[in-house]
């Protein structure tokens, strides 16, 4: 199953047992039907464990690419359709009531510099991207920097990262909060701003056991070549170690996670 199958399953089975038996011909006779029945008994967790093992081996090597000492990661979500079946419809549901096929939301944690998917979450289409992204934090640490697009910023979400000691840089929707509006109107391009924990974030903080006081975050304003203004929110406060000039290229590197899908 781990090989790229070039022929029929029956042909592959014959070749496999021929090698296993060290014989000019396959001495064991396993049918395609028997193989398929046995394959159904195999838990998907076996592949997750194998993948985790391979990832650990990779990061123990000396050739790991980093960004300013960080493992540079990105999170991105996507929705895809699945084949229609009673089991899949029941488990995942449909994106719309009139849809014919079930839909799932995927979220991946991707190592940009080394082009490696570290973690993949698959859930119902109704599951929020932030909720899925939160599960990725179990696979990150304080030596990681995670990039997010505009769908992720929330005070409670950033508090969760701070609790884990994980750094981040996320694009915000311009004017999406009073704090970003005030920052844009200030004319500054780089400032540390205090964000209050209110409404939805306050309820979520209490539910997740996160602190509810205000937090300080660094805001970066970048004017793109198109004339559009881009606002970034980050936990990288040191202007000496992380000057304003690096952030445009830093966030641009996130594009590779979307290409990876």
C-alpha positions, 0 to 999 in steps of 0.5 A: 500500500505504501508503494506507487502501484503500477499494475493491478492489485493482483499483480502487485500481490503476486510480486510482493509474495514472490519477493517475500518468499525469495522464489522465482514465482509467488508461492502464496496465493492472496486474492484481491478480494482478501486484500481489500477486506484486510485493508478495511480493518486497518486503522487510519491512525497507523498512517498518522503514526507513520507520518509522525515518525517520518517527520521526527526523523526529518527534523533530527537531520542537520539540513532543516531550513529556518527563518531567523531561528524559527521553524516557519509554519503556515496554517490554511484551511480548505473545503472539499467534496467527498463521494456520496455514501450514507456513512460519509453523509452521516459523519460529515454532513453537507455544506448545503441542504440541497447538496448531493455530496458531503463536504469536509473542511481541512486544515493543515500546518505546513512548514514553508521552508522545508515544504512539509505538512506537519499536521492535517485536520479533517472535520465537518464543513460546519467546523470553524477554521480557528477551532481546527487551527487550535488543534495544530498548536499541539504540534508546535512549540516556542521555536516556531512562528506561524503565519495566518491569513485574514480569517484567523485573527481574534484576541482569544486565538492569540491568547492561546498562542501566547499560553503555548509560547508560540509566536505568530504573524497574521493578516488582519482585515483593515478596520475589523476592530477599534484597535486596527481602525485607530492604528490606521488613522494614526498614520503610523506604520509600526506600533504596539497596541493594546487589545481588549478582550470583549464580547465573543473573545471574552466568552471564548477565553472563559470557556478555554480557561484563558486569561481575560485581561487585555493583551499587547500586540504589534501592528504593521501597516504595509502598502502593497504595489497595488496601493492596497493597505495590508495590516499584520498582527504579530507577537514579534515585538523586538524592532531590533531583531524583527525590523519593519522592513522584513514583514512584507517578505515574511507574510508573502512566504505564506502563499506556499501553503495554499499552493501545497493543497 
